[in-house]
Amino acid sequence: MNNSELNELKKRYVANGAASMDGHFADRAENAELWDVDGKRFIDFAGGIGVLNIGHRHPKVVEAVKAQLDRVMHTCQTVMPYEGYVKVAEKLSHLTPVRGHAKVMLANSGAEALENAVKVARAATGRSGVICFTGGYHGRTFMTMAMNGKVAPYRTDFGPMPGQVYRAPYPVESIGVSEEEALRGLKMTFKTDANPKDTAAIVIEPVLGEGGFHAASPSFMKALREICDEHGILLIVDEVQSGFGRTGKLFAIEHTGVEPDIMTMAKSMGDGMPISAVVGTDRVMDASGGNSLGGTYTGSPVSCAAVLAVLEVFEEENILEKSLALGEKLGERFQQWERSFDVVRNSRHLGAMAAIDLVRPDGEPDAELAGKLCKTARERGLILLSCGIFGNTIRFLMPVTISDEVLNEGLDLIETMLTEMTGQ
């Protein structure tokens, strides 16, 4: 079927809230390129929203998935466990920088990992309160919607959210929130909303994802660690988007030297296969009773095979070094754009987790221009995403494995469009 025919089916059968606004339908993909059903080629600067750090259909992952399909597709690991689950748990236990010996549970999605992390924290502490941050994004289930620090479009139409979720400011200098002010705000949250003795966890993205790719400094993370220790609160670090090599380390928290109590991860963990994990200190992870964590498909054999292959690729192909190198290339181009275009501000990157802001002449956020840039890019064969509290951030999530030729082709197209749209 072609794009036109598939769009008719989409209009008739797919719920509006779940339907993509894009009229192109993917047919095949390779590394950082996709082709739609009509044969049009796209450069992928979105990576399935950070899922494809080692590219579409990495051969080693494809091979591992196919091999697993010939053996076992599903048993439900609580009915009969299998080797892949415990091997992934072993690997993550050794790789994840939580305090002490780590234990692992596997789930299906980032939101599911966050839900389970909160369950674990409540079981381990006997407390209920959860503190999150402005601009944070943790998922689309009810608990994670309540945890999100951005209203639209995630919880606009869905009525009351679960209680005992509180908010503190995330430090973002470019919008006027200093580290000191953020810490002051957290202490005020303790005074006005969330009594520390009733708070189970503080949950934070070390680099905001949907909130605009702003990184928390090592000093801020260390301050959070100290505050959590002072009050017996667990520190949960959400690495769903920032993990698995995006920032030049396997996990972004490694840039800070801070050891959390619990970490969540997903997205590029399986290179496109649905899987997530909660990794935490053994005492914490073992706090809830037998069979209290899990699900029918959690840690499926096929997805586990993909994770093990992904970790091999990281070792064999120096993915972390490639991420750092890609970040430097993006940073250099962003600085050129800031010099050339008045609308480009606040370029930033931690490894290859990179972004720019688009602003109006008065310096205020320009979400309209960001939307126009992404729409025009799609029309010209480049998949580009915006994000940020004000919708004016352009984020870059192309595969770390992208070739220089394809990378420069996409960046040159953005530069051409900015020239056309600004006259500069």
VEXFI-143096 format. One record per residue (C-alpha): y, x negated, z; residue number from 1; residue in one letter. Coordinates in Angstrom, 2 decimals. Layout:
BEGIN
NODE      py      px      pz   i aa
NODE       Y       X       Z NUM  A
...
! end
This chain:
BEGIN
NODE      py      px      pz   i aa
NODE    0.00    0.00    0.00   1  M
NODE    3.60   -1.16   -0.58   2  N
NODE    6.58   -1.15    1.80   3  N
NODE    7.85    2.21    0.57   4  S
NODE    4.53    3.97    1.09   5  E
NODE    4.01    2.42    4.51   6  L
NODE    7.52    3.44    5.59   7  N
NODE    6.72    7.05    4.76   8  E
NODE    3.62    6.86    6.96   9  L
NODE    5.66    5.24    9.73  10  K
NODE    8.26    8.02    9.66  11  K
NODE    5.58   10.67    9.84  12  R
NODE    3.15    9.22   12.37  13  Y
NODE    4.75    6.50   14.53  14  V
NODE    6.80    7.55   17.58  15  A
NODE   10.49    6.76   17.19  16  N
NODE   10.53    4.75   20.41  17  G
NODE    7.75    2.50   19.10  18  A
NODE    8.75    2.25   15.46  19  A
NODE   10.36   -0.91   14.09  20  S
NODE   13.68   -0.50   12.32  21  M
NODE   12.55   -3.10    9.79  22  D
NODE   11.29   -1.68    6.52  23  G
NODE    9.12   -4.67    5.62  24  H
NODE    5.42   -4.77    6.52  25  F
NODE    3.74   -8.11    7.17  26  A
NODE    0.77   -8.93    4.95  27  D
NODE    0.01  -12.61    5.59  28  R
NODE    1.48  -15.56    7.47  29  A
NODE    1.17  -19.32    7.79  30  E
NODE    2.89  -21.51   10.38  31  N
NODE    6.61  -20.54   10.13  32  A
NODE    6.44  -18.31    7.05  33  E
NODE    5.42  -14.70    6.40  34  L
NODE    4.99  -12.58    3.28  35  W
NODE    5.31   -8.79    3.24  36  D
NODE    3.05   -6.38    1.36  37  V
NODE    5.38   -6.54   -1.66  38  D
NODE    5.10  -10.34   -1.75  39  G
NODE    8.54  -11.15   -0.35  40  K
NODE    8.65  -14.40    1.65  41  R
NODE   10.32  -14.71    5.07  42  F
NODE   11.13  -17.74    7.20  43  I
NODE   10.21  -16.88   10.79  44  D
NODE   12.81  -17.86   13.39  45  F
NODE   11.42  -15.26   15.85  46  A
NODE    7.81  -16.33   16.30  47  G
NODE    6.73  -12.83   17.30  48  G
NODE    9.32  -13.09   20.13  49  I
NODE    8.16  -16.46   21.38  50  G
NODE    4.43  -15.92   20.86  51  V
NODE    3.84  -18.48   18.12  52  L
NODE    4.97  -21.85   19.44  53  N
NODE    2.17  -23.52   17.47  54  I
NODE    2.73  -21.30   14.43  55  G
NODE    1.08  -18.36   12.73  56  H
NODE   -2.67  -18.67   12.41  57  R
NODE   -3.09  -22.22   13.63  58  H
NODE   -6.39  -23.32   12.05  59  P
NODE   -7.93  -24.46   15.34  60  K
NODE   -7.15  -21.15   17.02  61  V
NODE   -8.44  -19.13   14.06  62  V
NODE  -11.66  -21.15   14.09  63  E
NODE  -12.15  -20.64   17.84  64  A
NODE  -11.55  -16.88   17.58  65  V
NODE  -13.99  -16.51   14.70  66  K
NODE  -16.64  -18.48   16.56  67  A
NODE  -16.25  -16.29   19.65  68  Q
NODE  -16.54  -13.12   17.55  69  L
NODE  -20.00  -14.28   16.52  70  D
NODE  -21.08  -14.45   20.19  71  R
NODE  -19.44  -11.93   22.57  72  V
NODE  -16.41   -9.71   22.00  73  M
NODE  -16.36   -7.79   25.28  74  H
NODE  -18.24   -7.15   28.50  75  T
NODE  -15.35   -6.60   30.99  76  C
NODE  -15.43   -9.67   33.14  77  Q
NODE  -15.88   -7.64   36.34  78  T
NODE  -19.11   -6.19   34.87  79  V
NODE  -20.47   -9.49   33.57  80  M
NODE  -18.29  -12.62   33.57  81  P
NODE  -18.34  -15.23   30.82  82  Y
NODE  -17.59  -18.90   30.43  83  E
NODE  -14.21  -18.58   28.72  84  G
NODE  -12.57  -16.80   31.64  85  Y
NODE  -13.48  -19.40   34.24  86  V
NODE  -12.68  -22.28   31.87  87  K
NODE   -9.19  -20.89   31.23  88  V
NODE   -8.75  -20.42   34.99  89  A
NODE   -9.82  -24.02   35.61  90  E
NODE   -7.40  -25.37   32.98  91  K
NODE   -4.44  -23.34   34.24  92  L
NODE   -5.18  -24.26   37.83  93  S
NODE   -4.80  -27.93   36.96  94  H
NODE   -1.81  -27.51   34.62  95  L
NODE    0.37  -25.09   36.57  96  T
NODE    2.78  -26.62   39.13  97  P
NODE    2.31  -24.13   41.96  98  V
NODE    2.00  -25.25   45.55  99  R
NODE   -1.40  -26.59   46.53 100  G
NODE   -4.68  -25.55   44.94 101  H
NODE   -4.16  -22.82   42.36 102  A
NODE   -6.26  -19.77   41.56 103  K
NODE   -5.92  -17.54   38.53 104  V
NODE   -6.27  -13.97   37.34 105  M
NODE   -6.01  -13.08   33.67 106  L
NODE   -4.38   -9.98   32.20 107  A
NODE   -3.31   -8.64   28.81 108  N
NODE    0.48   -8.86   28.63 109  S
NODE    3.51  -10.35   30.30 110  G
NODE    4.40   -7.06   31.97 111  A
NODE    0.87   -6.73   33.33 112  E
NODE    1.07  -10.25   34.73 113  A
NODE    4.34   -9.42   36.52 114  L
NODE    2.90   -6.19   37.93 115  E
NODE   -0.04   -8.10   39.35 116  N
NODE    2.17  -10.89   40.68 117  A
NODE    4.10   -8.31   42.71 118  V
NODE    0.84   -6.76   43.94 119  K
NODE   -0.38  -10.18   45.05 120  V
NODE    2.91  -11.01   46.76 121  A
NODE    2.90   -7.73   48.67 122  R
NODE   -0.70   -8.23   49.75 123  A
NODE   -0.04  -11.82   50.85 124  A
NODE    3.12  -11.09   52.83 125  T
NODE    2.61   -7.54   54.07 126  G
NODE    6.12   -6.82   52.77 127  R
NODE    7.38   -4.62   49.93 128  S
NODE   10.83   -5.72   48.74 129  G
NODE   11.34   -7.59   45.48 130  V
NODE   14.56   -9.35   44.46 131  I
NODE   15.23  -10.02   40.75 132  C
NODE   18.27  -11.23   38.81 133  F
NODE   20.92   -9.87   36.48 134  T
NODE   19.97  -10.44   32.85 135  G
NODE   16.30  -10.87   33.70 136  G
NODE   13.57   -9.27   31.63 137  Y
NODE   10.04   -8.72   32.91 138  H
NODE    8.50   -5.91   30.84 139  G
NODE    8.29   -2.24   29.93 140  R
NODE    5.93   -0.83   32.57 141  T
NODE    7.59    1.14   35.35 142  F
NODE    7.65   -1.63   37.94 143  M
NODE    8.85   -4.21   35.44 144  T
NODE   11.47   -1.83   34.04 145  M
NODE   12.84   -1.56   37.57 146  A
NODE   12.84   -5.36   37.77 147  M
NODE   14.75   -5.83   34.50 148  N
NODE   18.38   -6.85   34.86 149  G
NODE   19.44   -5.02   31.70 150  K
NODE   19.42   -1.23   31.28 151  V
NODE   19.43   -0.43   27.55 152  A
NODE   17.13    0.04   25.76 153  P
NODE   14.38   -0.56   28.29 154  Y
NODE   14.90    2.13   30.93 155  R
NODE   17.61    4.40   29.52 156  T
NODE   15.47    7.53   29.02 157  D
NODE   12.78    7.23   31.66 158  F
NODE   14.15    8.68   34.88 159  G
NODE   13.94    7.22   38.38 160  P
NODE   12.57    3.71   38.73 161  M
NODE   10.26    2.46   41.52 162  P
NODE   12.10    1.61   44.72 163  G
NODE   12.53   -1.53   46.82 164  Q
NODE   13.61   -3.60   43.81 165  V
NODE   16.95   -5.32   44.34 166  Y
NODE   19.28   -7.45   42.24 167  R
NODE   21.11  -10.74   42.65 168  A
NODE   23.42  -12.53   40.17 169  P
NODE   21.95  -15.15   37.84 170  Y
NODE   24.15  -18.26   37.47 171  P
NODE   25.70  -18.26   33.97 172  V
NODE   28.87  -20.36   33.83 173  E
NODE   29.92  -19.01   30.40 174  S
NODE   30.32  -15.49   31.80 175  I
NODE   31.96  -16.69   35.00 176  G
NODE   29.04  -16.78   37.44 177  V
NODE   28.80  -20.19   39.07 178  S
NODE   25.77  -21.44   40.95 179  E
NODE   27.66  -21.13   44.23 180  E
NODE   28.66  -17.56   43.43 181  E
NODE   25.06  -16.66   42.51 182  A
NODE   23.77  -18.00   45.82 183  L
NODE   26.54  -16.14   47.64 184  R
NODE   25.48  -13.00   45.80 185  G
NODE   21.86  -13.45   46.84 186  L
NODE   22.88  -13.82   50.46 187  K
NODE   24.98  -10.66   50.12 188  M
NODE   21.93   -8.85   48.71 189  T
NODE   20.10   -9.85   51.89 190  F
NODE   22.94   -8.35   53.93 191  K
NODE   23.46   -5.12   52.01 192  T
NODE   20.14   -4.13   50.43 193  D
NODE   17.10   -6.34   50.99 194  A
NODE   16.40   -7.45   54.54 195  N
NODE   14.67  -10.85   54.23 196  P
NODE   11.96   -9.86   56.71 197  K
NODE   11.01   -6.96   54.40 198  D
NODE   11.18   -8.98   51.17 199  T
NODE    7.89  -10.05   49.63 200  A
NODE    9.17  -12.06   46.66 201  A
NODE   12.08  -13.38   44.67 202  I
NODE   11.25  -13.21   40.95 203  V
NODE   13.16  -15.36   38.45 204  I
NODE   12.95  -16.59   34.88 205  E
NODE   13.76  -20.33   34.93 206  P
NODE   15.37  -19.70   31.54 207  V
NODE   16.57  -16.16   30.88 208  L
NODE   14.82  -14.71   27.83 209  G
NODE   16.33  -11.38   26.80 210  E
NODE   19.26  -12.28   29.03 211  G
NODE   20.48  -14.98   26.64 212  G
NODE   18.54  -18.26   27.07 213  F
NODE   20.51  -19.52   30.06 214  H
NODE   18.64  -22.07   32.20 215  A
NODE   18.79  -22.14   35.98 216  A
NODE   19.73  -25.63   37.18 217  S
NODE   17.36  -27.76   39.27 218  P
NODE   19.76  -27.47   42.20 219  S
NODE   19.77  -23.67   41.99 220  F
NODE   15.98  -23.50   41.85 221  M
NODE   15.71  -25.89   44.80 222  K
NODE   18.12  -23.71   46.75 223  A
NODE   15.95  -20.66   46.00 224  L
NODE   12.88  -22.56   47.15 225  R
NODE   14.60  -23.41   50.44 226  E
NODE   15.76  -19.82   50.96 227  I
NODE   12.26  -18.49   50.31 228  C
NODE   10.75  -21.00   52.74 229  D
NODE   13.33  -20.13   55.39 230  E
NODE   12.45  -16.43   55.28 231  H
NODE    8.75  -16.52   54.41 232  G
NODE    9.43  -15.06   50.94 233  I
NODE    7.24  -15.96   47.97 234  L
NODE    8.91  -17.50   44.91 235  L
NODE    7.58  -16.01   41.66 236  I
NODE    8.55  -17.81   38.44 237  V
NODE    8.27  -15.79   35.22 238  D
NODE    7.33  -18.15   32.36 239  E
NODE    6.25  -15.47   29.90 240  V
NODE    8.81  -16.53   27.27 241  Q
NODE    9.75  -20.03   28.47 242  S
NODE    6.19  -21.28   28.97 243  G
NODE    3.67  -23.06   26.78 244  F
NODE    5.90  -25.76   25.39 245  G
NODE    9.04  -23.88   24.44 246  R
NODE   11.31  -26.09   26.54 247  T
NODE    9.67  -29.46   25.89 248  G
NODE    7.43  -29.18   28.94 249  K
NODE    4.42  -26.94   29.30 250  L
NODE    6.45  -24.82   31.72 251  F
NODE   10.23  -24.70   32.10 252  A
NODE   10.03  -24.92   35.90 253  I
NODE    8.79  -28.51   35.47 254  E
NODE   12.35  -29.51   34.53 255  H
NODE   13.42  -28.67   38.09 256  T
NODE   10.75  -30.29   40.26 257  G
NODE   10.30  -27.00   42.14 258  V
NODE    6.83  -25.68   43.00 259  E
NODE    6.66  -21.86   43.03 260  P
NODE    4.09  -19.82   44.93 261  D
NODE    3.17  -17.72   41.89 262  I
NODE    3.75  -18.10   38.15 263  M
NODE    3.28  -15.63   35.31 264  T
NODE    2.68  -16.58   31.68 265  M
NODE    1.73  -14.94   28.37 266  A
NODE    3.12  -15.01   24.77 267  K
NODE    2.37  -18.45   23.26 268  S
NODE   -0.51  -18.87   25.68 269  M
NODE   -2.83  -17.27   23.07 270  G
NODE   -0.93  -17.98   19.82 271  D
NODE   -0.97  -14.30   18.92 272  G
NODE   -4.04  -13.13   20.83 273  M
NODE   -3.13  -10.77   23.72 274  P
NODE   -3.58  -12.51   27.06 275  I
NODE   -1.54  -13.34   30.15 276  S
NODE   -2.10  -14.95   33.52 277  A
NODE   -1.00  -14.93   37.12 278  V
NODE   -1.42  -18.34   38.73 279  V
NODE   -0.71  -18.90   42.40 280  G
NODE   -1.54  -20.80   45.54 281  T
NODE   -5.13  -19.99   46.57 282  D
NODE   -4.16  -18.49   49.93 283  R
NODE   -1.75  -16.14   48.19 284  V
NODE   -4.04  -15.23   45.30 285  M
NODE   -6.95  -14.47   47.63 286  D
NODE   -4.92  -12.13   49.86 287  A
NODE   -6.01   -8.85   48.27 288  S
NODE   -9.49   -7.40   48.53 289  G
NODE  -12.43   -7.69   46.16 290  G
NODE  -11.99   -5.96   42.77 291  N
NODE   -8.32   -5.26   43.59 292  S
NODE   -7.10   -7.15   40.51 293  L
NODE   -8.23   -6.81   36.92 294  G
NODE   -8.68   -4.32   34.12 295  G
NODE  -11.02   -3.35   31.32 296  T
NODE   -9.77   -5.92   28.81 297  Y
NODE   -8.17   -8.53   31.05 298  T
NODE   -9.00  -12.05   29.93 299  G
NODE  -11.09  -10.93   26.96 300  S
NODE  -13.62  -13.48   25.62 301  P
NODE  -11.82  -13.68   22.28 302  V
NODE   -8.41  -14.27   23.83 303  S
NODE   -9.81  -16.86   26.22 304  C
NODE  -11.24  -18.76   23.25 305  A
NODE   -7.75  -18.75   21.73 306  A
NODE   -6.16  -20.14   24.92 307  V
NODE   -8.64  -23.01   25.14 308  L
NODE   -7.94  -23.85   21.51 309  A
NODE   -4.16  -23.70   22.10 310  V
NODE   -4.44  -26.20   24.94 311  L
NODE   -6.43  -28.55   22.72 312  E
NODE   -3.74  -28.32   20.05 313  V
NODE   -1.08  -29.24   22.60 314  F
NODE   -2.94  -32.44   23.40 315  E
NODE   -3.96  -33.38   19.87 316  E
NODE   -0.68  -32.64   18.08 317  E
NODE    1.90  -33.74   20.68 318  N
NODE    3.44  -30.27   20.81 319  I
NODE    5.70  -31.06   23.77 320  L
NODE    7.23  -34.04   21.94 321  E
NODE    7.71  -31.84   18.87 322  K
NODE    9.45  -29.24   20.99 323  S
NODE   11.91  -31.80   22.32 324  L
NODE   12.56  -33.13   18.81 325  A
NODE   13.12  -29.61   17.44 326  L
NODE   15.55  -28.90   20.26 327  G
NODE   17.58  -31.99   19.36 328  E
NODE   17.73  -30.94   15.69 329  K
NODE   18.90  -27.46   16.66 330  L
NODE   21.43  -28.84   19.12 331  G
NODE   22.98  -31.10   16.48 332  E
NODE   23.31  -28.24   13.98 333  R
NODE   24.75  -25.93   16.64 334  F
NODE   27.46  -28.47   17.47 335  Q
NODE   28.38  -28.64   13.78 336  Q
NODE   28.69  -24.86   13.72 337  W
NODE   30.91  -24.85   16.80 338  E
NODE   33.24  -27.29   15.05 339  R
NODE   33.20  -25.30   11.80 340  S
NODE   33.26  -21.69   12.99 341  F
NODE   35.58  -20.19   15.61 342  D
NODE   33.03  -17.42   16.23 343  V
NODE   30.29  -19.80   17.48 344  V
NODE   30.43  -20.74   21.17 345  R
NODE   28.28  -21.89   24.07 346  N
NODE   25.48  -23.54   22.09 347  S
NODE   22.62  -24.54   24.37 348  R
NODE   19.02  -25.60   24.36 349  H
NODE   16.33  -26.71   26.74 350  L
NODE   13.79  -28.28   24.44 351  G
NODE   13.38  -25.82   21.59 352  A
NODE   14.49  -22.80   23.65 353  M
NODE   17.84  -22.62   21.93 354  A
NODE   20.72  -20.19   21.41 355  A
NODE   24.34  -19.70   20.37 356  I
NODE   26.86  -17.00   21.26 357  D
NODE   29.01  -15.17   18.71 358  L
NODE   32.51  -14.18   19.84 359  V
NODE   35.62  -12.40   18.57 360  R
NODE   38.95  -14.19   18.08 361  P
NODE   39.90  -13.33   21.67 362  D
NODE   36.71  -14.98   22.93 363  G
NODE   35.02  -11.72   23.91 364  E
NODE   31.34  -11.19   22.96 365  P
NODE   30.81   -9.96   19.39 366  D
NODE   27.57   -7.96   19.37 367  A
NODE   28.58   -6.37   16.05 368  E
NODE   28.69   -9.74   14.29 369  L
NODE   25.36  -10.75   15.86 370  A
NODE   23.77   -7.56   14.59 371  G
NODE   25.26   -8.03   11.13 372  K
NODE   24.02  -11.63   10.98 373  L
NODE   20.47  -10.64   11.93 374  C
NODE   20.44   -7.72    9.47 375  K
NODE   21.77   -9.81    6.59 376  T
NODE   19.35  -12.62    7.41 377  A
NODE   16.41  -10.20    7.17 378  R
NODE   17.65   -8.99    3.79 379  E
NODE   17.75  -12.60    2.58 380  R
NODE   14.34  -13.57    3.88 381  G
NODE   14.99  -14.93    7.39 382  L
NODE   13.71  -13.29   10.58 383  I
NODE   16.37  -13.78   13.25 384  L
NODE   16.78  -12.17   16.68 385  L
NODE   19.74  -11.43   18.93 386  S
NODE   19.65  -11.02   22.71 387  C
NODE   21.87  -11.44   25.79 388  G
NODE   23.47   -9.13   28.30 389  I
NODE   26.26   -8.40   25.80 390  F
NODE   24.04   -8.50   22.68 391  G
NODE   26.00  -11.37   21.12 392  N
NODE   23.47  -14.20   21.49 393  T
NODE   21.42  -15.50   18.58 394  I
NODE   18.16  -16.97   19.85 395  R
NODE   15.90  -19.37   18.03 396  F
NODE   12.14  -19.04   18.55 397  L
NODE   10.71  -20.52   15.39 398  M
NODE    7.32  -22.24   15.78 399  P
NODE    7.60  -25.74   17.21 400  V
NODE    5.35  -26.76   14.32 401  T
NODE    7.87  -25.70   11.65 402  I
NODE    8.39  -28.25    8.87 403  S
NODE   11.80  -29.88    8.48 404  D
NODE   12.06  -28.40    5.00 405  E
NODE   11.57  -24.80    6.16 406  V
NODE   13.72  -25.36    9.26 407  L
NODE   16.66  -26.66    7.26 408  N
NODE   16.28  -23.89    4.69 409  E
NODE   16.68  -21.30    7.46 410  G
NODE   19.55  -23.08    9.18 411  L
NODE   21.37  -23.56    5.88 412  D
NODE   21.06  -19.82    5.21 413  L
NODE   22.63  -19.02    8.61 414  I
NODE   25.46  -21.43    7.87 415  E
NODE   26.05  -19.78    4.48 416  T
NODE   26.14  -16.33    6.05 417  M
NODE   28.57  -17.44    8.76 418  L
NODE   30.84  -18.87    6.07 419  T
NODE   30.72  -15.61    4.11 420  E
NODE   31.33  -13.45    7.18 421  M
NODE   34.17  -15.49    8.65 422  T
NODE   35.80  -17.05    5.59 423  G
NODE   35.66  -20.47    7.28 424  Q
! end
